[in-house]
Amino acid sequence: MSMARSVMWLPSSVVTLVFCILITCEPVTVSANFNELVNITWGDGRGKISGSGDELSLTIDKASGSGFKSKSDYHFARFDIEIKLIPNNSSGLVTTFFVSAPGEVRDEIDLEFLGNVTGEPVTLHTNVFAEGQGRRERGFHLWFDASADYHKYSIVWNPQRIIFMVDDKAIRVHENLMNIGVPYPTRQRMWLYASLWNADQWATQGGRLKTDWSKGPFTVHYRNLKVTPYDGNNQTLTEDDKANIIRIDKEFKIYDHCNFNIHPLECNKPA
């Protein structure tokens, strides 16, 4: 029996993997619909996947927010998604897209969008937890209206570094410095999460501005989720990436843990 006939009964994703073992293939990008990739894990119906599975929405009202979690865990990959944030006044609300290995020894890579009043920029808050140690926050004002249209946000996680990206341009890099004793999230597989929740005790102007529930409910839209496994060379940091990080730092960065003598060992190393 031919190889082709012997695998005809297998799911298409498995067939692809079989042939990639036999021949040289590019990294397989998991780019299925939301029904295949994630589960709505909380929110009592406030999280919804479109009938075709191409789009997902998370809604929050005064009673509850909502969120989803991937059906699989991953060890080194690039995670891409397009998000359209809450329009107008979103003070106090936090939209997230992150990977995490929760537990006593926590690993996590965070993208969090902190809401603001109408006309003021949203803050993109980034953070890294490694072996239970966090406090690696770096924040940026978004330089566009993130509610007017979808924009692409990416987390690249590989053995060498973590890269945060917006519209395929790097805005922050966190290097693996385990060789000098700095923890790095390398030992655990991580799950992909997203959520919309209320954090008006701190999220906007240090908690001074609260969520205006009279304007609710509030909804965030997600689409085009893709996961690309790391293959050793497909997630590098280019010279253009490095130049863009310098530009974003200069023009849009609003806080950095390295300015507060937190984790001095890694902060004394080149970014």
Long-range contacts (C-beta under 8 A, 24 or more apart in sequence): 26-234, 27-228, 27-229, 27-230, 27-231, 27-234, 28-228, 28-229, 29-226, 29-227, 29-228, 30-226, 30-227, 30-228, 30-229, 31-224, 31-225, 31-226, 31-227, 34-68, 34-222, 34-225, 36-71, 37-70, 37-71, 37-72, 37-225, 37-227, 38-68, 38-69, 38-70, 38-71, 38-192, 38-225, 39-68, 39-69, 39-71, 40-66, 40-67, 40-68, 41-67, 41-68, 41-69, 42-66, 42-67, 43-67, 46-217, 54-223, 55-221, 55-222, 55-223, 56-221, 56-222, 56-223, 56-225, 57-219, 57-220, 57-221, 57-222, 58-95, 58-194, 58-195, 58-196, 58-219, 58-220, 58-222, 59-196, 59-217, 59-218, 59-219, 59-220, 60-93, 60-196, 60-197, 60-198, 60-216, 60-217, 60-218, 60-219, 61-213, 61-216, 61-217, 61-218, 62-213, 62-216, 65-195, 65-196, 65-197, 65-198, 66-195, 66-196, 67-96, 67-193, 67-194, 67-195, 67-196, 67-197, 68-193, 68-194, 68-195, 69-191, 69-192, 69-193, 70-191, 70-192, 70-193, 70-227, 72-191, 73-101, 73-189, 73-190, 73-191, 74-99, 74-189, 74-190, 74-191, 74-192, 74-227, 74-229, 75-188, 75-189, 75-190, 76-157, 76-158, 76-159, 76-229, 76-230, 77-157, 77-227, 77-228, 77-229, 77-230, 78-154, 78-155, 78-156, 78-157, 78-226, 78-227, 78-228, 78-230, 78-234, 78-235, 79-154, 79-155, 79-156, 79-157, 79-192, 79-225, 79-226, 79-227, 80-152, 80-153, 80-154, 80-224, 80-225, 80-226, 80-227, 80-228, 81-152, 81-153, 81-154, 81-194, 81-222, 81-223, 81-224, 81-225, 81-226, 82-150, 82-151, 82-152, 82-153, 82-222, 82-223, 82-224, 83-113, 83-146, 83-150, 83-151, 83-153, 83-220, 83-221, 83-222, 84-146, 84-147, 84-148, 84-149, 84-150, 84-151, 84-220, 84-221, 85-113, 85-115, 85-122, 85-146, 85-147, 85-220, 86-115, 86-147, 86-218, 86-219, 86-220, 87-147, 87-148, 88-118, 88-147, 88-215, 89-115, 89-117, 89-118, 89-212, 89-215, 90-115, 90-116, 90-122, 90-147, 90-218, 91-115, 91-116, 91-117, 91-200, 91-203, 91-204, 91-209, 91-210, 91-211, 91-212, 92-198, 92-199, 92-200, 92-203, 92-204, 92-209, 92-210, 92-211, 93-196, 93-197, 93-198, 93-199, 93-200, 93-203, 93-211, 93-218, 94-195, 94-196, 94-197, 94-198, 94-199, 94-203, 95-194, 95-195, 95-196, 95-220, 96-193, 96-194, 96-195, 96-196, 96-197, 97-153, 97-155, 97-193, 97-194, 97-222, 98-155, 98-192, 98-193, 98-194, 99-155, 99-157, 99-190, 99-191, 99-192, 99-193, 100-129, 100-190, 100-191, 100-193, 101-185, 101-188, 101-189, 101-190, 101-191, 104-132, 105-131, 105-132, 105-188, 106-131, 106-132, 106-134, 107-131, 107-185, 107-187, 107-188, 107-190, 108-134, 108-185, 108-190, 109-155, 109-157, 109-162, 109-185, 109-190, 111-153, 111-155, 111-164, 113-142, 113-146, 114-139, 114-199, 114-203, 114-204, 115-203, 115-204, 115-211, 116-204, 116-209, 117-204, 117-209, 122-146, 123-254, 124-166, 124-171, 126-164, 126-171, 126-172, 128-162, 128-174, 128-185, 129-185, 130-182, 130-183, 130-184, 130-185, 131-183, 131-185, 131-187, 132-183, 133-183, 133-263, 135-257, 135-262, 135-263, 136-174, 136-257, 136-262, 136-263, 137-255, 137-256, 137-257, 138-172, 138-253, 138-255, 138-256, 138-257, 139-253, 139-254, 139-255, 139-256, 140-171, 140-172, 140-248, 140-252, 140-253, 140-254, 141-252, 141-254, 142-166, 142-252, 143-251, 143-252, 150-221, 150-223, 150-224, 152-224, 156-235, 157-185, 157-190, 157-230, 158-230, 158-235, 159-186, 159-230, 161-237, 163-235, 163-237, 163-241, 169-240, 169-241, 169-244, 170-237, 170-238, 170-241, 170-242, 170-244, 170-245, 171-244, 171-245, 171-248, 172-245, 172-248, 173-237, 173-241, 173-242, 173-245, 173-271, 175-266, 175-269, 175-271, 177-265, 177-266, 177-269, 180-265, 180-269, 181-265, 182-263, 182-265, 182-266, 192-227, 194-222, 196-220, 245-271
